[in-house]
Amino acid sequence: MIPRKQSYGLFIFTCLLLVSTTYLFYLDFKSSKKDLIFAILDVGQGDALFIESPTGTQILFDVGPPRKILSGLARVMSPFDRHIDAIVITNPDADHIGGFNDILKTYNVDMVFEPGTINDSKVSKNLEAEIKNKKIQNILVKKGMRIDIGGGAVIDILFPDQDVSTWDTNDGSIVAKLSYGQTSIMLTGDSTSKTEKIILDNHKKTARQDLAGIKSTILKVGHHGSRTSTSDSFVKAVAPTYAIVSNGKDNKYGHPHRETLNTLAKFGVKVLRTDLLGTIIMKSDGKKESFIFQK
């Protein structure tokens, strides 16, 4: 029979070994300071995207529905890290902001970016109050803004290009492009075909490839694969190699819709889905991408 003190000591040693192993795995996963990490977290029927620049800046695009985000973040962040540089709210619907209070209870957040669309739900109003109470810097985004996240990685805001406070929350969703070397990701939130057309029209007018370029390696498919998004003209302009769909298994909306999958297939785009693959993690050294899938 093992003495009580010895048994307790063995338990503590085992716990420390487990934490150390987890942290070493995390360090190995993060690799060098030359990689961009982009992850579509599996939060069910919602959006929660994690970005870490080569210099360690950490940004979330949306935080999914309630009680989902923390387990997702545990897959890509150190258990000792309790700081997030910024959160981008692409639209104020519950499947994009529901996990915000979970974040605020666990992490310190420096900034919040939002499009200016309004949702009168209790969840949205409570979030706005919490942002004010915690004195988090709140920034209204606008087309032309560039967020430098370090190490050569930048996020360019492509939409909104106007006041969207009276717009439908999906139509007024933030659309942005994340770029690092030869890797680029189109971040679409719940944007619709209406939004996509405005972006394409703006691109044709400006033709400023450094800021408003449309072509991207990866397309984060709009509105979880709904037929209201991912138009032929938009996919053709983006010309992605990969399309990533953030959706819940057997969701009641039938996302992704067959029409959307057909459009992507028409242009030879490889589709990756969270309902089938779990959390999808991409790493890029600026020249090539690699993927990890975590169920």
Secondary structure, 3 states (H helix, E strand, C coil): CCCHHHHHHHHHHHHHHHHHHHHHHHHHHHCCCCCEEEEECCCCCCCCEEEECCCCCEEEECCCCCCCHHHHHCCCCCCCCCEEEEEECCCCCHHHHCCHHHHHHHCEEEEEEECCCCCCCHHHHHHHHHHHHCCCEEEECCCCCEEEEECCEEEEEEECCCCCCCCCCCCCCCEEEEEECCEEEEECCCCCHHHHHHHHHHHHHHCCHHHHCCCCCEEECHHHHCCCCCCHHHHHHHCCCEEEECCCCCCCCCCCCHHHHHHHHHCCCEEEEHHHHCEEEEEECCCCEEEEEEC
